[in-house]
Amino acid sequence: MGKPLSLYDNYTRTLRRFEPLHPGGEVGLYTCGPTVYDYQHIGNFRTFLFEDLLKRVLRWNGHRVRHVMNITDVGHLTSDADTGEDKMEKGARRTGRSAWEIAALYTDAFLEEMRLLNIEDPTILCRATDHVAEQIDFIAQIEAKGYTYRTSDGIYFDTSKQPDYGFLARLDKEGLEAGKRVDLGEKRHPTDFALWKFSPPGERRQMEWDSPWGRGFPGWHIECSAMAEKYLGPWFDIHCGGEDHIPVHHTNEIAQTQAKAGTRLANFWMHGYFLLMNDAKMAKSAGGFLRVASLVEKGYDALAYRYLCLTGHYRSQLNFTWDALDAAQTGLDRMRSGFHALAADAGAHPDAALVERFGDEINDDLNLPRALAVAWEALRGDRPAAVRRATLARFDEVLGLGLAAWTPQVPDVPDDVRALAEARAAARRAKRWDEADRLRAALATAGWEMEDRPDGYGLKRK
């Protein structure tokens, strides 16, 4: 039977067996998408890759998945604590375009890089600006239950009304209150957060709407609560994001939904950990961040980065280095060429024992590094070639490396080089090893490398 799927829930801080809330129905999955004021960097995409793997593992276990991802195109201020200007307005000023134009530009870039990484599209991709009415209604219901107060710059959520506020992050509310600074402004408590922000007096924003409280725009956190409820209901299976969402964004999503619906929104809260570069978190604010497109421009296959992320568990930080990416590219190339060299047989079935072992690893809180080791064992094993190929193809439903879709590039091989390769292949068949070694050396001198395969050989430039 194999191990049942177990996932680490950050709300309870425990590894729990996953059982869908609606057996036989769709698993509801909400993942926090990008704020589209700029390009996404490869650290952001590590989180999106983790979520893609989660969705694939859920399907491996026989579940249908209704995946909702938001696009934040309004309301995310430069500080997660409701200070500074809106990131979209800032991005518009930086680029000289309208906020609507940069939202479209960076959304399209995000979706294109998702596809380069073989990340599947969500079932529903929802934009905050398309759901302002739902957010206003959500805030009004929170207000009706007595959880809000008004300041000169907006409508705020009063976190003191919830004794368990901050449980997800295990926040020390008393310590925060004791250490609050004089710059708290009109907020009553350090953890209170904006539900609706008023447009500054005398200033016309590019993105603003009328509301019962005045003209303005929604806070960042309300969009996810409102859109998750619209498409998945107020109590669904899994909510995901990056580890930086735990102390503020996800904590506030939970607070809002508890106030309105009495639930913590999701049964499981799961978070991907940071990608580090030179042992520091990759961030746009630091400048010089790497995009997936940047890796491609440097000659890497985008899926080499996907392979690299498979080598680290999603709940451990992963340090990005060029040497690590080189190793991932080599690993991907070898797995692809090895898969391609295996004879295909439509009647072949995956090896049941290896499939069970692979399933046990991915069901142990998505342990992809160990699952990847099982894939290599399948490739290099002594089972019939067609069985190995079928087994790897089954694994690739989770790994997402596109093994079956890949075809090797056929180099333009000069006639004299091809003749050397044919002569070496004949020498190997005749077991004239010294002659085969001499001819391999001659190929190397000519700038070519010969790779022996079960179905013959391959040639590539050195």
PyMOL commands that set and color helices and strands:
alter all, ss='L'
color gray80, all
select helices_A, chain A and resi 42-60+87-95+99-116+128-130+132-144+159-161+173-178+182-184+220-232+243-261+284-286+292-297+302-310+322-341+352-362+368-380+385-399+415-429+433-445
alter helices_A, ss='H'
color red, helices_A
select strands_A, chain A and resi 6-9+14-17+26-31+64-71+124-127+148-151+154-157+193-198+216-218+235-242+265-272+275-277+280-281+318-320+448-453+456-461
alter strands_A, ss='S'
color yellow, strands_A
deselect
rebuild
show_as cartoon
